Amino acid sequence: MTHSNENPAQNVTFPSGRGTAHGYLTLPDSGSGPGVVVIQEWWGLTDHIVDVADRLAAEGFVALAPDLYGGRTTHDSDEAGTLMGELPVQQAATDLGGAVQYLLDHDAVTSATVGAIGFCMGGGFVLVLAAQQPDKVSAAVPFYGVLSEDYPSFGQMTATVQGHFGRDDAMADPASVDRLADRIERESGRRPEFHQYPAGHAFFNDENLMGTYDREQAGIAWTRATGFLREQVR
């Protein structure tokens, strides 16, 4: 586990409600594009999340992955659970709000809104962010989202939502996913586009820390997600 506040992946700082936050920013070869916030899993700002940001840049996006753990990362599930449990949702949401504004103010960002994509814990935070920043987040893409507390109201959310879930995921089981879709539709007035895959939790994570990575299903989900972000983030 890395205890330093200096994660090597960090390459930018930006203002947040509690002072200064850190993250990893990557730009497309063209030098500009729509902005997307990439929200980490409970492992931290790992090589996998950096790679996801780089892959989004290769698709033409300006991607920013905030470091919600202040430099700490882990590959141990018990430690990851502790780190997630110690992270107040409101503090994380404040940092993420700062990341949204940083992108919108960045010269390389061509869109008037941003998209948000997140995984596991980050998938939960994607929806929190979209609920809290309705004028700034136009597309929300949660992958098997898990939140340690109840979601805030989606009553003000205007973002279009595309979710990706594993049918064999005990942490975000199909019944819970259906209830979440119903709640989003009831409160926001818009039905989310939720896809379910024959896979387990974290099927997109090719570091495969949970042994559930599925290359084929991950590829299908990635194609859907990037196409969706391209259509929605303007």
N, C-alpha and C positions, 0 to 999 in steps of 0.2 A: 504494500500500500504506500502511496506517495503522500507524505504529510506536508510537504512544502506547499506554500502558496504560489509557487512558480511552476506551474505545469508547463512543460516545454511546448505544448500545443498553443498556449496563449500567445497571440501576436497583436491584440488590440485591447484598449481599455475604453470604457464609455461610462457616462454618468448614470447612476441609478438612484433610487430613493434613499439608499443608505450610504451614498458616497460614490465610490468607483467600483465598477464591475469589470470583469475580464472575459475574453472570449477568443475564438478563432475565426478569422475572416478570410474568405477566399473569393477571388473574382474570376470570371470567365476570361478566356483568351481575348475576346473582343474588348475587354476593359469595362463593360457595363452590362446591365441587365436588370430584370425584376428582382426585388429583394425577398429572401426567404430566411426565417429564423429556424435553426435546427436545434431541437431540445433533447438533451442527453437522456440515456437510461439511468438506472440507479447506480451504475458502475462509475459514473463521472464523465468528464470530457476525455474519453479514451481514443485510441487510434481508430476504432471503428467509427465513432462519431465524426472525427476529423475526415475520415475517408468518405463518409456520407456527404459532408459539406463539399469536399473536392469533387465528388461525382455530380452534385448539383451544379457546381461551377462549370463542369464539363458539358452540362445540359444548357448552359447559358444564363444561370442565375448568379446573383451576388448572395453568398450564403454566410450567415453568421451563427456560430454555435457558442452561446454563452456558457461560461464555466460556473455552474450553480453551486459547486462544492468548494470554491475558492482554492483550486489547485489539487485537491485530493482525488485520487482514483483508487479503485480496488478491483480485483478479480475474484474476491471471495464473497459468496452470496450473503453470508451472515453480516459481514462488514457493510456490504451494499445496503442491506436492509436497515442497519443502524444509521448509515449516512442519510438515507432517504427519510427515516423517521425523525432525524434531527433537523431536517430542513423545513422550516415553516413555509407553508404554501404561499402565504402573503408575501414573505420575503422573496421567494423565488419569482412570484408574479411581478414584483417591483423590478427585479433585475431583468426580467423578460420584457417588461414595458420599456425599460431603458434601451434594450437591444432593438426593439421595434423602432424607437425614435432615432437611434443611431443609424439604422439602415435608411430610414426615410430622409434623413439629413445628409446622407453620403452622396457625394457627387457621382459615384458610379451606378447608383440605383436609379433606374428609369421609371419605376412604377410609383403610382400615387398611394398605393397600399402595399402590404407585405403578405406573404403566405407564411404559415407555420407548420412544420412537420416534426413529430416527436415520437419517441419509442418508449414503451413500458411506462415508467414514471413520467417521461417526457410526453408520452401520448396523452396522459391525463392533463399535464400542464398546457398542452396545445389548446384544449377546450377551455381551460380556465382563462388563458390569454385571450382567446377569441371572444369570450363572454365579457371580459373586462375592457377590451380595446375594440369596440364594435366599429369605430370609424377608421381604424387603421389596419385591421386584419381582415382580409377578404377571402382567405382560403385556409382551412384548418384540416390537417391530415394526421390524425392519430393512428399509430400502429400499436395494437394491443395495449391500450391505455390503462394504467393503474394509478389511482389516486388514493392517498392515505386518509382522506376525509371526503365528505360529500361535495359534489360539484356546486358551484354558485349558480344562481339563476341564469338561464339562457335567454331571459326575456328581452335583453337588448342586443343579443348576438345577431349580426347580419352576415357573417361569414358563411360561405358554402362549405359543407363538411363532407370529406371522403375518408372513411375509416377502413382499417385492415386488421382482421382478427383471425386467430387460429381456432378452428372448431374443437381442437383437443387441448385448449388452453384453460387450465383450472383457475388461473388468476384473473382471467376475463372470459368467463364461460359464455356460451351462446345465449343463455337466458338473461344474463346480466347485460350483454350487448344489446339484446332486443329491448330491454327496459330502458337502457340509455338512449337508444334511437327514439323510442316513444316519448321520452321526456324532452329530448331536444326538439322534436316536432311539436309537442304540446306547448312548450314555452317560447320557442322562436318562430313557430308557424311554418317551418321548413323541414322537410324530411331529409335526414342525412343519407348519404350513399354509403352504406356499410357493406364491405365485402368480407366473406368468411372463407377461409382456406383450409384444406385438409392438412393441417399442421398444428404444431404446439406453440407455446409462448415463445417469443423472441425468434420466430422462424426466419426473420430477416437478418439477424446478427451473424455475420460470417466469421466472427471470432469464436462462435459456437460454445460459449461458456456454459450454456445449459444443455448442450447436446441436442438441440432441436432445430438447428439451421437446416433450411430446405432450399437449395439453390433454385429449383424450378419455381416454387411458389414465391420466393423472394423476387425473382425476375419478373413474374407476372405483376406483382404488387408494385414494383418500382416503375414499370412502364405505365401502369395506371396512375400512380401518384405524380410522376413528372408531367404526364400529359394533362392531368387535372390542374396542377399548379400553373402550367403554361397558359391554360385557358382562363384561369380565374384571377391571376395576379396581374393587375394592370396599373 
